[in-house]
Amino acid sequence: MSDPRYQIDVSVVTRFLAEQSQPEQNRYAFAYTVTVKNNGQVSAQLLSRHWVITDGDGHVEEVRGTGVIGQQPWIDSGASHTYSSGTVMTSKVGTMQGSYQMLAKDGEHFDAIIAPFRLAVPGALH
């Protein structure tokens, strides 16, 4: 949405969890920390999420749910909300992308886009 009242920016930092992975069983665990920054002019609540997770073999899983890690935070204009979560994939490399469904304090519903980001076991990519 290009309306300056509703500008949410999402940044993600990922890391491979070797201690929770079992490569011999094609199980690769990743953690990701998401920062949701409200650069808009209106406070907004994060109502729900929609993730599209694609593994290195092209298999796609979609995840929808209420809030993030059990929360539906209000994010004031200029403020941010940070949380950590994780996923398990059957390949060493994959991507995640999606959106958050938001409700502005003025009643407007809008989506905050989560740009694609990579999950990769260190050394899996050259």
KOLGU-551341 format. One line per 10 residues: number of its first residue (from 1); their letters; for each residue x, y, z of C-alpha. Coordinates in Angstrom, 2 decimals, always signed. Layout:
<fizas>
NUM = A = X/Y/Z; ...
</fizas>
This chain:
<fizas>
1 = MSDPRYQIDV = +0.00/+0.00/+0.00; +1.48/+3.35/-0.97; -0.60/+5.41/+1.48; +1.89/+7.05/+3.90; -0.49/+6.43/+6.81; +0.03/+2.66/+6.49; +3.72/+1.88/+6.01; +5.03/-1.26/+7.71; +8.59/-2.43/+7.02; +9.65/-5.97/+7.88
11 = SVVTRFLAEQ = +13.25/-7.11/+8.31; +14.41/-10.64/+9.08; +17.64/-12.15/+10.43; +18.04/-15.94/+10.14; +20.30/-18.56/+11.65; +20.81/-22.28/+11.24; +20.20/-24.37/+14.38; +22.75/-27.20/+14.08; +21.90/-28.56/+17.54; +18.24/-29.08/+16.53
21 = SQPEQNRYAF = +18.97/-30.43/+13.05; +19.38/-34.02/+11.92; +21.01/-33.90/+8.46; +21.03/-37.70/+8.18; +17.20/-37.52/+8.32; +16.96/-34.44/+6.05; +15.85/-32.28/+8.98; +17.25/-28.74/+9.03; +16.11/-26.34/+11.74; +16.27/-22.57/+11.38
31 = AYTVTVKNNG = +15.48/-19.65/+13.65; +14.44/-16.25/+12.39; +14.09/-12.94/+14.18; +11.59/-10.53/+12.66; +11.38/-6.80/+13.27; +8.09/-5.18/+12.25; +8.57/-1.40/+12.07; +5.67/+1.00/+11.73; +6.91/+3.81/+9.49; +3.36/+4.95/+8.88
41 = QVSAQLLSRH = +1.42/+7.73/+10.50; -1.17/+5.56/+12.27; -0.79/+2.94/+15.02; -1.59/-0.55/+13.74; -2.25/-3.99/+15.17; -0.76/-7.15/+13.68; -3.79/-9.44/+13.44; -2.55/-12.48/+11.51; +0.22/-13.92/+9.38; +0.56/-15.77/+6.09
51 = WVITDGDGHV = +3.86/-17.50/+5.35; +4.91/-19.24/+2.14; +7.82/-21.59/+2.86; +9.61/-23.12/-0.14; +12.32/-25.74/+0.36; +15.26/-26.36/-1.97; +13.30/-29.07/-3.79; +10.51/-26.66/-4.68; +7.97/-28.01/-2.16; +5.73/-25.21/-0.88
61 = EEVRGTGVIG = +4.03/-25.04/+2.51; +1.65/-22.24/+3.45; +1.09/-21.31/+7.07; -1.69/-19.02/+8.25; -2.46/-18.08/+11.80; -3.55/-15.50/+14.30; -0.87/-13.04/+15.41; +2.76/-13.97/+15.92; +3.99/-16.27/+18.70; +0.62/-15.96/+20.42
71 = QQPWIDSGAS = +0.54/-12.16/+20.30; -1.37/-9.55/+18.30; +0.78/-6.52/+19.09; -0.18/-2.90/+18.57; +2.70/-1.01/+16.98; +2.66/+2.75/+17.38; +3.83/+5.04/+14.60; +7.64/+5.09/+14.70; +7.81/+2.00/+16.94; +8.69/-1.59/+16.19
81 = HTYSSGTVMT = +7.92/-5.09/+17.43; +10.56/-7.83/+17.37; +10.02/-11.55/+17.89; +11.77/-14.84/+17.14; +10.38/-18.06/+15.76; +11.57/-20.99/+13.71; +10.89/-23.59/+11.06; +12.17/-26.99/+10.01; +12.85/-27.88/+6.38; +13.85/-31.06/+4.57
91 = SKVGTMQGSY = +16.55/-29.32/+2.53; +19.68/-27.32/+3.31; +18.37/-24.22/+1.54; +14.95/-22.62/+1.21; +13.04/-19.38/+1.29; +10.24/-17.79/+3.26; +8.00/-14.86/+2.34; +4.52/-13.70/+3.11; +2.48/-10.97/+4.73; +1.00/-9.72/+7.97
101 = QMLAKDGEHF = -2.62/-8.66/+8.02; -2.83/-5.36/+9.87; -5.58/-3.20/+11.35; -4.86/+0.51/+11.62; -6.23/+2.47/+14.58; -8.48/+4.37/+12.15; -10.16/+1.09/+11.10; -8.30/+0.49/+7.82; -7.24/-3.11/+7.09; -4.04/-3.54/+5.07
111 = DAIIAPFRLA = -1.26/-6.05/+4.40; +2.39/-5.64/+5.36; +4.50/-7.54/+2.83; +7.34/-9.79/+4.00; +9.88/-9.91/+1.17; +11.48/-13.28/+0.39; +14.43/-14.22/+2.58; +16.77/-17.20/+2.46; +17.29/-19.96/+5.00; +20.56/-21.80/+4.38
121 = VPGALH = +22.91/-24.15/+6.17; +26.33/-22.44/+6.34; +28.45/-23.57/+3.40; +25.45/-24.89/+1.44; +25.69/-22.01/-1.04; +28.87/-21.03/-2.82
</fizas>
